[in-house]
Structures are given as structure tokens and as C-alpha cells.
Amino acid sequence: MSSSPVPKPSTPNAEQATAGHRWHVTSYEYALFAFVVAYAVIAAWFCILRAQELFARSADLGAFMQAFWSYNHGAGFFESLNYGDNQITSLFALHPAPLLYVLALFYRFFPSASALLMLQAAAVGAAAIPLFYLTRDLTDSNPRALAAAGLYLVWVPVLSGNMFDFHLEAFLPLGTFTLVLLMARRQYLLAILPAIFTICTVELGPIIAGLIGVFFLLPPLRATLESARLRWRAGGSGRKGRDFLRAAWKWLGAEVRKARVIASVVLIVGSVVSYFILRILETQAGLGPSTTAKVTSGPLWYYPIHTILVHLTITSLVADPFVRVEYWALLFALVAFLPFFAPRTFIISGPWIFYTLTATINSFTLLGVQYGIVSASMIFIGVAYGLNVVGPGRAKPVSAPAAQDGTGSGPPSAEPPSGPSGDPYDTLAKAAQALHVLLDMWSTTGSRPDPDPTELSGKLVALAQKAEASARTRPASRSAAASSPQPAAVFLPRKGSRPLGGMLTAAVIVVVAVNVLLSPANPYIPSPGAGSPGYSFTLQWGEPPGYPALQRVAALIPAEATALASPNLFPLIANDVHAYTLGTKVKYYVFNTTNPPAYVYIDENWLSVLPSFSDAMLWNSSDYGVVASVGTPPSGGVTYLFGYHYPGPTLNLRPPPEPMNVTFYPTSLTPARVTAGAVGVVSANNTTAGGYAIRGLSGHAGTIWKGGPATLPAGTTNFTVFVAVHPVGKHYTDATPALNLTWKAWNLTSTITLDYSAFAGQTGWVPVTLTVTVPYPLIEFQFIGTAPNGQFVTTLNYYALTFSD
């Protein structure tokens, strides 16, 4: 009896799957493009506002700006941040990413922080487009595809990571999603472009690209093992072992010649080779003018092995385990755990998850940093494949076509081999079958993993039918039934567009709502703190009032002049190879007492990180003069531009908002204008409008009160304090020190000591005045009263500031 020909499964290929969308744009695609544009605009606006509020600093926005500027002006990828930290003279030596050259070309025409931030937001948002088409190809569902793309755009780690300055990692999702899309569509020549893009994006890119190659190589490998198993079982007991191996080798050769296998292997090999090439370029300081930067040591093979061993140490495994597991649990919860329905996708994301769980750097598992976008570039591949599994409309695997005689059985075939007891080739076949089951568990991603759902050819299906029919022609026995192979599963193509389904729709809505509520775009969400820079952002819809003044002051620095800036102001002067940044980790400065910077642009909040050589020089008018000051910048405090040997007048922008004359009263409420010190207590006071006084403790020396804050303009300020001083005991004279009055702001200090003679014979509140003259505005000063000994009790009524200039 001749067997009926087995038709090839009518699964639509890449061209058929997209034929209905090539010339006609659906409403879902219009919605997709609207979502992408909306995300790009909102994210770019948030990024720019965050930079204008001085949250973006030399690391990392300023470093990339200066590196691109340096490259376009013949100085390689020099940036002063990493030079000051580790004497790395090229950004390429830190991030061996050829994408830097493309971005530098972009920066040549658009040399501004806003341009880089808009480009980054557009790249992150555009990644939703290939994710949409990948999900639609897998699920035959426009609603599911739009759900995946929309969830990606509102995912908390995506927006918060995007807002955190400028990073190469932001370009990863666009490359990985496009690479998986074209590989799934079997458009392997076109897949070369996103593969190169992914490899060139950041040093992590080659690893991700190689894992994607493994992801697509696994189904053909499973099919090869399945074919070998079926050929062994259908080959007959008389088949010699060498004949079986010859047939298996022939079949393996045919599999290797398939385009899917060739493309996957080329991607894997190319990724490995690219990884080591980038490491070579890294050790050569990124093809820049300097060759002194070395960030690795030893042979090239040592680096990846050393990294793996470091991450397997007990110290790294037990460092904050609960916090890191909680982070990943939150990330998967924010995508409704969809990747767990497609376990094969963990081939791509699993190594990254392991790396972050065992890394010694905690920032890998913090919301609000760029690594959330790295996670998105892998997790949402699992979301696309997971949406193919859950919900209604899932295609069911059916048996191979029945025979034409109406019996419901397939065509007859040879009997499956039982194999002699202890036959080594039978053992080999069983081992292959066990490996096949293991690989099948990881390669199953739902009813249709690719546009072509089945990896078994028509010949393999016919082979399975023969094995089944042969088993049915033999007398029934338990051993034969146990060894009879099951018919190969053939997945039927879906028709039309599948809906999300009620429960899945509700789950998507809930997850999207939770992401929106936790998003930094929500003005009512509390900031998680300094550990989440993407969140550390005061939401407002307009340019901060003090930012134009900061730009104006930065423009006063001449081109090619050496300048040293605090990290939050460095992006304003980064377009110069002679600009350098302050920082808590900076160890190497090109400046010293004999070679000081021509200009110092610094926020008062960063005065503590000034290098020791400039500490004394900066406040010495014979060394530096104040070129300009901004009284109320976005960060608070006063911003100064100091010029070396600058003799001219000071440009005061945005005068201080404090009134020219102000009175400070002690209070028991917070925030207090005047607070009690270590030896002071707040008590009731009916003689003044403040209602309180601060009294020093009898017999104790130390701080009685400290007051402020207020902003002092340039000029002379009179501090008039109203106090009462009474002796304790009899061991004092008129010359005995009774009260110290100290005014200080950072390292500027003025102190007077009053003997008891200033208070002897006086009743009530005695006024005492301390006069201070400063050439520039200062804020957050401290006005302190101290008991030099325990022989007097001093009580503060209030004090007043009078500005005389």
C-alpha cells in the first residue's frame, strides 16, 4: 500500500505574513506610531528638563559631550572625567563601541546636550516598532502586538533609565528587537545590519547577539536529534550500527546546510570574534591619540574567564541577595511574568540576570539607571514570545494527516526497532532521545515560535507516520506499545487576528496602570532616593528660572581657556577639550598651585570637593576674582565663576530673594530660623514677638545657638544680636570672656569675643553687632553664639540682619 504524500504545512512565510500590511497601514499601526512619537517627545522633554535642573552631570552626559567634541576637533575621544578617575584618556578605552563614531558624526552637526537627549529618546521609543511586528508575526494578533509595544513604552525601567543622562545602552533595544524580528522572518541577509548595530552599540552587545544566535540554533538542533531518534526507531532491528551512523551523519550534513543553522552559527561565531576584537581596541585606547590607557591585563581569553569566576565567588553571591531578587521580581511583575511562558527566551536574558545578581556593583539592580534599558532589550523578547502562549486562540498541535482509506491511521511503514538488549547503538539512541526531551523543554515557546512553526520537514513527518503504522501492524504488546513513537506534531496556521481575551486584557490593563503609577512621569510618586537617579527629578513643565543665567555665565569663559567645573555644571562647558570636572573620586588633576585653571565654575554645594591646591587660592582676592555669580540656580545655593587674576567687577545675575533687612527669632517649630546648640535650651519669652528665647545652660561651655539660613549679597552686613548675660557664682572679672559671636560660610569665618565688661551694669536685652563684608553673594551661613566657659548664663532674644551696601 503506497503512502499518500504529506503536504508541507501551510504556515505563512515572512512574505505571506506581512503581505496584508505592506501597502496598507492598519489602525493598530497608526496607534503604534502615535505611541512612539508621544513617548519620544515626553521622554526627551523630561530628559532636557532634568538636565536643566542640574541633575545631569559630568557622569555621564558631560563625558559623552566632551568625548564627541574632542573627536570632532582632533583629540580622539578624550573626556576629563575618566582621566581624572583613572587616567583613561579615551572614552573608547572605557566603552569599546564603534557606535561612538556614528554619534560623534551626529554631534558634529548638533553639538548640544538637548540634541543627544532627543536622539536617545527617539532610539528608545523606536524600538517599539520592531517589537510590535515581532509580536504580530508570532501571534497573528494586532492587539497583542500593540499590547507588547505599549507595555514596553510605559515600562518603568525604560522611562526612568532613559531619563538618566545619556548612555550607549539606550540603543540596545532597537538593535536586539530588529535582529530577532529578521531572524524569525528568515531574512538573514537583512539581519546582518541589526546584528552589526547590536555588536557595535556597547561592549555587552556581542554577548547579546551571540545569545540570540544560540536562541535560533536550538530548534534546528532539536529537529536534528528528533530525526536521528525516529530514523533509529524506524530503521529495523537488522540495521547495522554503522549504517545508522552513516544515515545520521548524512542527515546532520543536510541540517547544517540549512539557512537557519548557517545564519545562527555565523551570528554566534561573529559575535565571539567581535567581542575579542573590541577588547583589543579597548586596550589600544580606542584608536585615539593616546595609547596609555589600559583597562585589562593579561591575554584576551583571561578577561571573560576572570569575569565569570569573580561572579561565582561566595562574596558576590551573598551581597544584598534579597534586594537584587526583589528587583528582578519587580521587573517581571511589571510585565505580568510573560517571559516565563516562553522559557527558551531565558537563553538570551538568563546570563544577564545571573550577572546582575552576582555583580559587586549594586547599580545593576537599581531602578532609574541605564541598566533597566539593557534588561528591556532582552525581557521583551520573552514578552513577545510569551504572548503567543497565553490567552485564547492558541493554535493546537494536531497529529499528522490521516490515511486516505478512512481508517484514521497513517500509511504502513516499517516496524520500529526494538534493538538487542545491551546494544550500544540503542543506548546511543536513548541518550539522544533524552537530550531531545531536554532541548524540547527549552525550545518550546508556544504554538508557533516563528513564522514557520515546525522545524520538521515533510520527510520527517512521513517517517513518523511509517513508524506509527508499523507499530500498529505488529501484535499488540506492552513492550511494543511502550516503544511506539508518537506522531509528529504539526502546528496549523492561525486565521485572522486573535484578540487578547478577557483575562489577558485585564492583566495588560492592570500592568500598564501600575507602570504608569510607578513612573517618574507621575508627579505624586515619591522619589526612591539617590540610588535611583532617573527618579531624582522635580517634575515641572517649563525651563527652570535660573538655568538661562547659568548658560550666560558659562558663555563668559573664553574658548580654549582651561576651566574646572563642578559635576552638575560641567555639561555647560563640556564642548571644550580644556574643560575639567571636579568629583569625589577624581585623583588626577592637571592643575596645581603653579598651574591653576584660568576659570573655576562651581556650585556652592560642591565646594567641599575642591582640590587642596585651590582651597586657599580661590578665596584669596589676589589669586582669583569673582567674574559672575548666580543667586538662585536650579540646584539652590550660589553659583560662582572665578577668574584667575580677574580684576574686573562682578556680574550678579538674579539677585538674592531675601529682604534687605530681616529679623530671626528663636522658635520651637521646624524648620527653625534659630536653633538651640549643644548647651542651649528653648524657653518661653513674652518680651518679643517671637515668643521664645534660647538660654544657655549654667556651668556649661559650648554652642548656645546657631542661626540662619539667609542669602547675603555682596557688600557689608551688620549682625545685631540681643542677649542678656548673667554671671554664675563669684569667680569672674570684667575681663573674663563671656560670649563668642561667630559668623561663617564654608571656610570664611569672622569671630569676636566679648568680655563681661560689655554687659556689666546693663539691664534687659543688650545689643551687640558683628559686621561682615563679602565681595560676592553667600547663602546658608551660620551665625553662632558660644559660651567660652561655664561662668555665665547667656540668653538670646533675637538677632537682626541689616545690609548696608
Solvent accessible surface area in square Angstrom, and as a share of the most:
residue,aa,sasa,rsa
1,M,159,0.71
2,S,101,0.65
3,S,54,0.35
4,S,39,0.25
5,P,126,0.79
6,V,37,0.21
7,P,93,0.59
8,K,165,0.70
9,P,30,0.19
10,S,89,0.57
11,T,17,0.10
12,P,30,0.19
13,N,70,0.36
14,A,7,0.06
15,E,92,0.41
16,Q,112,0.50
17,A,25,0.19
18,T,18,0.10
19,A,61,0.47
20,G,54,0.52
21,H,49,0.22
22,R,138,0.50
23,W,231,0.81
24,H,117,0.52
25,V,61,0.35
26,T,21,0.12
27,S,84,0.55
28,Y,78,0.30
29,E,4,0.02
30,Y,140,0.53
31,A,29,0.23
32,L,0,0.00
33,F,75,0.31
34,A,57,0.44
35,F,89,0.37
36,V,15,0.09
37,V,93,0.54
38,A,48,0.37
39,Y,17,0.06
40,A,20,0.16
41,V,95,0.55
42,I,80,0.40
43,A,0,0.00
44,A,10,0.08
45,W,93,0.33
46,F,2,0.01
47,C,2,0.01
48,I,21,0.11
49,L,0,0.00
50,R,6,0.02
51,A,18,0.14
52,Q,23,0.10
53,E,14,0.06
54,L,7,0.04
55,F,63,0.26
56,A,5,0.04
57,R,95,0.35
58,S,3,0.02
59,A,48,0.37
60,D,38,0.19
61,L,0,0.00
62,G,0,0.00
63,A,3,0.02
64,F,6,0.03
65,M,7,0.03
66,Q,0,0.00
67,A,0,0.00
68,F,0,0.00
69,W,63,0.22
70,S,0,0.00
71,Y,78,0.30
72,N,31,0.16
73,H,107,0.48
74,G,72,0.69
75,A,26,0.20
76,G,11,0.10
77,F,2,0.01
78,F,33,0.14
79,E,0,0.00
80,S,3,0.02
81,L,22,0.11
82,N,18,0.09
83,Y,46,0.18
84,G,3,0.03
85,D,25,0.13
86,N,93,0.48
87,Q,85,0.38
88,I,11,0.05
89,T,25,0.15
90,S,1,0.01
91,L,3,0.02
92,F,1,0.00
93,A,0,0.00
94,L,62,0.31
95,H,40,0.18
96,P,1,0.00
97,A,0,0.00
98,P,39,0.25
99,L,12,0.06
100,L,0,0.00
101,Y,63,0.24
102,V,93,0.54
103,L,5,0.03
104,A,0,0.00
105,L,93,0.47
106,F,54,0.23
107,Y,1,0.00
108,R,129,0.47
109,F,134,0.56
110,F,110,0.46
111,P,58,0.36
112,S,48,0.31
113,A,23,0.18
114,S,41,0.26
115,A,10,0.07
116,L,0,0.00
117,L,3,0.02
118,M,100,0.44
119,L,48,0.24
120,Q,2,0.01
121,A,0,0.00
122,A,45,0.35
123,A,9,0.07
124,V,0,0.00
125,G,0,0.00
126,A,27,0.21
127,A,0,0.00
128,A,0,0.00
129,I,52,0.27
130,P,11,0.07
131,L,0,0.00
132,F,0,0.00
133,Y,41,0.16
134,L,0,0.00
135,T,0,0.00
136,R,13,0.05
137,D,4,0.02
138,L,0,0.00
139,T,0,0.00
140,D,30,0.16
141,S,0,0.00
142,N,17,0.09
143,P,28,0.17
144,R,0,0.00
145,A,0,0.00
146,L,32,0.16
147,A,15,0.12
148,A,1,0.00
149,A,0,0.00
150,G,14,0.13
151,L,6,0.03
152,Y,0,0.00
153,L,11,0.06
154,V,47,0.27
155,W,0,0.00
156,V,1,0.00
157,P,1,0.00
158,V,0,0.00
159,L,17,0.08
160,S,0,0.00
161,G,2,0.02
162,N,0,0.00
163,M,2,0.01
164,F,31,0.13
165,D,3,0.01
166,F,0,0.00
167,H,7,0.03
168,L,2,0.01
169,E,15,0.07
170,A,1,0.01
171,F,10,0.04
172,L,0,0.00
173,P,0,0.00
174,L,51,0.26
175,G,1,0.01
176,T,0,0.00
177,F,0,0.00
178,T,35,0.20
179,L,1,0.00
180,V,0,0.00
181,L,14,0.07
182,L,21,0.10
183,M,5,0.02
184,A,0,0.00
185,R,32,0.11
186,R,81,0.29
187,Q,50,0.22
188,Y,38,0.14
189,L,150,0.74
190,L,98,0.49
191,A,4,0.03
192,I,89,0.45
193,L,122,0.61
194,P,10,0.07
195,A,11,0.08
196,I,92,0.47
197,F,61,0.25
198,T,0,0.00
199,I,21,0.11
200,C,30,0.18
201,T,0,0.00
202,V,3,0.02
203,E,43,0.19
204,L,39,0.19
205,G,0,0.00
206,P,2,0.01
207,I,76,0.39
208,I,2,0.01
209,A,0,0.00
210,G,11,0.10
211,L,34,0.17
212,I,0,0.00
213,G,0,0.00
214,V,55,0.32
215,F,0,0.00
216,F,0,0.00
217,L,43,0.22
218,L,17,0.09
219,P,3,0.02
220,P,4,0.03
221,L,76,0.38
222,R,51,0.18
223,A,1,0.01
224,T,15,0.08
225,L,27,0.14
226,E,17,0.08
227,S,0,0.00
228,A,18,0.14
229,R,26,0.10
230,L,1,0.01
231,R,79,0.29
232,W,22,0.08
233,R,36,0.13
234,A,11,0.09
235,G,18,0.17
236,G,23,0.23
237,S,85,0.55
238,G,66,0.63
239,R,104,0.38
240,K,119,0.50
241,G,12,0.12
242,R,157,0.57
243,D,46,0.24
244,F,12,0.05
245,L,77,0.38
246,R,147,0.54
247,A,28,0.22
248,A,23,0.18
249,W,188,0.66
250,K,156,0.66
251,W,33,0.11
252,L,68,0.34
253,G,24,0.23
254,A,41,0.32
255,E,6,0.03
256,V,78,0.45
257,R,169,0.62
258,K,79,0.33
259,A,60,0.47
260,R,7,0.03
261,V,13,0.08
262,I,86,0.43
263,A,17,0.13
264,S,0,0.00
265,V,62,0.36
266,V,96,0.55
267,L,16,0.08
268,I,38,0.19
269,V,82,0.47
270,G,29,0.28
271,S,2,0.01
272,V,78,0.45
273,V,78,0.45
274,S,25,0.16
275,Y,25,0.10
276,F,59,0.25
277,I,88,0.45
278,L,11,0.06
279,R,20,0.07
280,I,80,0.41
281,L,43,0.21
282,E,7,0.03
283,T,23,0.13
284,Q,83,0.37
285,A,0,0.00
286,G,1,0.01
287,L,119,0.59
288,G,17,0.17
289,P,100,0.63
290,S,25,0.16
291,T,90,0.52
292,T,102,0.59
293,A,3,0.02
294,K,116,0.49
295,V,54,0.31
296,T,32,0.19
297,S,88,0.57
298,G,62,0.60
299,P,69,0.43
300,L,60,0.30
301,W,151,0.53
302,Y,88,0.33
303,Y,70,0.27
304,P,34,0.22
305,I,84,0.43
306,H,77,0.34
307,T,35,0.21
308,I,100,0.51
309,L,106,0.53
310,V,52,0.30
311,H,15,0.07
312,L,91,0.45
313,T,62,0.36
314,I,127,0.64
315,T,101,0.59
316,S,1,0.00
317,L,73,0.36
318,V,92,0.53
319,A,34,0.26
320,D,68,0.35
321,P,52,0.33
322,F,173,0.72
323,V,83,0.48
324,R,3,0.01
325,V,86,0.49
326,E,117,0.53
327,Y,13,0.05
328,W,11,0.04
329,A,50,0.39
330,L,59,0.29
331,L,0,0.00
332,F,12,0.05
333,A,41,0.32
334,L,5,0.03
335,V,0,0.00
336,A,32,0.24
337,F,94,0.39
338,L,8,0.04
339,P,4,0.03
340,F,109,0.46
341,F,96,0.40
342,A,0,0.00
343,P,44,0.27
344,R,0,0.00
345,T,3,0.01
346,F,36,0.15
347,I,34,0.17
348,I,0,0.00
349,S,6,0.04
350,G,23,0.22
351,P,61,0.39
352,W,16,0.06
353,I,24,0.12
354,F,84,0.35
355,Y,72,0.27
356,T,0,0.00
357,L,52,0.26
358,T,4,0.02
359,A,1,0.01
360,T,96,0.56
361,I,96,0.49
362,N,78,0.40
363,S,33,0.21
364,F,19,0.08
365,T,7,0.04
366,L,56,0.28
367,L,32,0.16
368,G,2,0.02
369,V,8,0.05
370,Q,17,0.08
371,Y,43,0.16
372,G,2,0.02
373,I,1,0.01
374,V,1,0.00
375,S,2,0.01
376,A,0,0.00
377,S,0,0.00
378,M,3,0.01
379,I,3,0.01
380,F,0,0.00
381,I,0,0.00
382,G,1,0.01
383,V,0,0.00
384,A,0,0.00
385,Y,0,0.00
386,G,0,0.00
387,L,2,0.01
388,N,0,0.00
389,V,21,0.12
390,V,20,0.12
391,G,39,0.37
392,P,62,0.39
393,G,45,0.43
394,R,100,0.37
395,A,16,0.13
396,K,138,0.58
397,P,77,0.49
398,V,61,0.35
399,S,72,0.46
400,A,14,0.11
401,P,64,0.40
402,A,57,0.44
403,A,14,0.11
404,Q,146,0.65
405,D,75,0.39
406,G,71,0.68
407,T,92,0.54
408,G,51,0.49
409,S,28,0.18
410,G,12,0.12
411,P,11,0.07
412,P,55,0.35
413,S,26,0.17
414,A,58,0.45
415,E,68,0.31
416,P,7,0.04
417,P,13,0.08
418,S,80,0.51
419,G,17,0.17
420,P,81,0.51
421,S,121,0.78
422,G,76,0.73
423,D,26,0.13
424,P,92,0.58
425,Y,69,0.26
426,D,25,0.13
427,T,85,0.49
428,L,87,0.43
429,A,7,0.06
430,K,127,0.54
431,A,59,0.45
432,A,21,0.16
433,Q,60,0.27
434,A,64,0.49
435,L,83,0.41
436,H,20,0.09
437,V,91,0.52
438,L,95,0.47
439,L,26,0.13
440,D,47,0.24
441,M,112,0.50
442,W,97,0.34
443,S,4,0.03
444,T,65,0.38
445,T,0,0.00
446,G,7,0.07
447,S,2,0.01
448,R,4,0.01
449,P,16,0.10
450,D,1,0.00
451,P,2,0.01
452,D,37,0.19
453,P,5,0.03
454,T,20,0.12
455,E,26,0.12
456,L,24,0.12
457,S,42,0.27
458,G,27,0.26
459,K,154,0.65
460,L,3,0.02
461,V,5,0.03
462,A,29,0.22
463,L,32,0.16
464,A,0,0.00
465,Q,5,0.02
466,K,83,0.35
467,A,0,0.00
468,E,27,0.12
469,A,5,0.04
470,S,1,0.01
471,A,20,0.15
472,R,135,0.49
473,T,100,0.58
474,R,81,0.29
475,P,115,0.72
476,A,109,0.84
477,S,52,0.34
478,R,215,0.78
479,S,85,0.55
480,A,14,0.11
481,A,75,0.58
482,A,86,0.67
483,S,36,0.23
484,S,28,0.18
485,P,8,0.05
486,Q,143,0.63
487,P,36,0.23
488,A,9,0.07
489,A,49,0.38
490,V,16,0.09
491,F,44,0.18
492,L,99,0.49
493,P,23,0.14
494,R,24,0.09
495,K,174,0.74
496,G,61,0.59
497,S,64,0.41
498,R,13,0.05
499,P,83,0.52
500,L,25,0.12
501,G,17,0.16
502,G,66,0.63
503,M,176,0.78
504,L,18,0.09
505,T,47,0.27
506,A,53,0.41
507,A,40,0.31
508,V,20,0.11
509,I,108,0.55
510,V,90,0.52
511,V,14,0.08
512,V,42,0.24
513,A,45,0.35
514,V,58,0.33
515,N,0,0.00
516,V,76,0.44
517,L,109,0.54
518,L,60,0.30
519,S,8,0.05
520,P,8,0.05
521,A,36,0.28
522,N,33,0.17
523,P,84,0.53
524,Y,192,0.73
525,I,46,0.23
526,P,102,0.64
527,S,66,0.42
528,P,79,0.50
529,G,28,0.27
530,A,100,0.78
531,G,35,0.34
532,S,7,0.05
533,P,27,0.17
534,G,0,0.00
535,Y,14,0.05
536,S,25,0.16
537,F,23,0.10
538,T,85,0.50
539,L,36,0.18
540,Q,61,0.27
541,W,165,0.58
542,G,30,0.29
543,E,85,0.38
544,P,3,0.02
545,P,94,0.59
546,G,2,0.02
547,Y,24,0.09
548,P,60,0.38
549,A,12,0.09
550,L,0,0.00
551,Q,85,0.38
552,R,133,0.48
553,V,1,0.00
554,A,10,0.08
555,A,83,0.64
556,L,72,0.36
557,I,24,0.12
558,P,69,0.44
559,A,89,0.69
560,E,117,0.53
561,A,20,0.16
562,T,46,0.27
563,A,2,0.02
564,L,0,0.00
565,A,0,0.00
566,S,0,0.00
567,P,10,0.06
568,N,7,0.03
569,L,0,0.00
570,F,0,0.00
571,P,17,0.10
572,L,41,0.20
573,I,17,0.09
574,A,0,0.00
575,N,49,0.25
576,D,23,0.12
577,V,35,0.20
578,H,61,0.27
579,A,2,0.01
580,Y,34,0.13
581,T,4,0.02
582,L,0,0.00
583,G,16,0.15
584,T,112,0.65
585,K,154,0.65
586,V,21,0.12
587,K,127,0.54
588,Y,87,0.33
589,Y,59,0.22
590,V,51,0.29
591,F,11,0.05
592,N,72,0.37
593,T,81,0.47
594,T,125,0.73
595,N,79,0.41
596,P,20,0.13
597,P,0,0.00
598,A,33,0.26
599,Y,41,0.16
600,V,0,0.00
601,Y,0,0.00
602,I,0,0.00
603,D,0,0.00
604,E,26,0.12
605,N,81,0.42
606,W,44,0.15
607,L,4,0.02
608,S,96,0.62
609,V,28,0.16
610,L,19,0.09
611,P,16,0.10
612,S,104,0.67
613,F,34,0.14
614,S,1,0.01
615,D,56,0.29
616,A,79,0.61
617,M,24,0.11
618,L,2,0.01
619,W,40,0.14
620,N,69,0.35
621,S,100,0.64
622,S,79,0.51
623,D,31,0.16
624,Y,6,0.02
625,G,12,0.12
626,V,13,0.08
627,V,15,0.09
628,A,0,0.00
629,S,1,0.01
630,V,0,0.00
631,G,6,0.06
632,T,47,0.27
633,P,8,0.05
634,P,41,0.26
635,S,47,0.31
636,G,32,0.31
637,G,9,0.09
638,V,0,0.00
639,T,1,0.01
640,Y,0,0.00
641,L,0,0.00
642,F,1,0.00
643,G,2,0.02
644,Y,78,0.30
645,H,113,0.50
646,Y,66,0.25
647,P,131,0.82
648,G,32,0.30
649,P,115,0.73
650,T,42,0.25
651,L,59,0.29
652,N,73,0.38
653,L,18,0.09
654,R,107,0.39
655,P,107,0.67
656,P,31,0.19
657,P,103,0.65
658,E,49,0.22
659,P,77,0.48
660,M,101,0.45
661,N,93,0.48
662,V,29,0.17
663,T,51,0.30
664,F,2,0.01
665,Y,73,0.28
666,P,1,0.00
667,T,30,0.18
668,S,63,0.41
669,L,132,0.65
670,T,126,0.73
671,P,130,0.82
672,A,22,0.17
673,R,94,0.34
674,V,0,0.00
675,T,51,0.30
676,A,34,0.27
677,G,16,0.15
678,A,95,0.74
679,V,14,0.08
680,G,11,0.10
681,V,54,0.31
682,V,58,0.33
683,S,40,0.26
684,A,87,0.67
685,N,10,0.05
686,N,152,0.78
687,T,97,0.57
688,T,23,0.13
689,A,98,0.76
690,G,24,0.23
691,G,29,0.28
692,Y,77,0.29
693,A,4,0.03
694,I,0,0.00
695,R,99,0.36
696,G,3,0.03
697,L,59,0.29
698,S,59,0.38
699,G,49,0.48
700,H,95,0.42
701,A,59,0.46
702,G,22,0.21
703,T,40,0.23
704,I,1,0.01
705,W,0,0.00
706,K,85,0.36
707,G,8,0.08
708,G,8,0.08
709,P,65,0.41
710,A,4,0.03
711,T,13,0.07
712,L,0,0.00
713,P,23,0.14
714,A,32,0.25
715,G,10,0.09
716,T,33,0.19
717,T,2,0.01
718,N,37,0.19
719,F,0,0.00
720,T,27,0.16
721,V,0,0.00
722,F,45,0.19
723,V,0,0.00
724,A,12,0.09
725,V,11,0.06
726,H,110,0.49
727,P,45,0.29
728,V,55,0.31
729,G,57,0.55
730,K,182,0.77
731,H,158,0.71
732,Y,72,0.27
733,T,85,0.50
734,D,79,0.41
735,A,75,0.58
736,T,20,0.12
737,P,55,0.34
738,A,2,0.01
739,L,0,0.00
740,N,33,0.17
741,L,0,0.00
742,T,24,0.14
743,W,5,0.02
744,K,76,0.32
745,A,4,0.03
746,W,90,0.32
747,N,69,0.35
748,L,40,0.20
749,T,86,0.50
750,S,34,0.22
751,T,72,0.42
752,I,56,0.28
753,T,77,0.45
754,L,27,0.14
755,D,52,0.27
756,Y,25,0.10
757,S,68,0.44
758,A,37,0.29
759,F,6,0.03
760,A,38,0.30
761,G,85,0.82
762,Q,98,0.44
763,T,131,0.76
764,G,55,0.53
765,W,78,0.27
766,V,10,0.06
767,P,79,0.49
768,V,17,0.09
769,T,68,0.39
770,L,7,0.03
771,T,75,0.43
772,V,10,0.06
773,T,96,0.56
774,V,7,0.04
775,P,86,0.54
776,Y,12,0.04
777,P,5,0.03
778,L,3,0.01
779,I,23,0.12
780,E,108,0.48
781,F,3,0.01
782,Q,69,0.31
783,F,0,0.00
784,I,22,0.11
785,G,0,0.00
786,T,32,0.19
787,A,8,0.06
788,P,47,0.30
789,N,34,0.18
790,G,23,0.22
791,Q,59,0.26
792,F,7,0.03
793,V,24,0.14
794,T,2,0.01
795,T,20,0.12
796,L,0,0.00
797,N,5,0.03
798,Y,49,0.19
799,Y,0,0.00
800,A,21,0.16
801,L,2,0.01
802,T,62,0.36
803,F,19,0.08
804,S,74,0.47
805,D,114,0.59
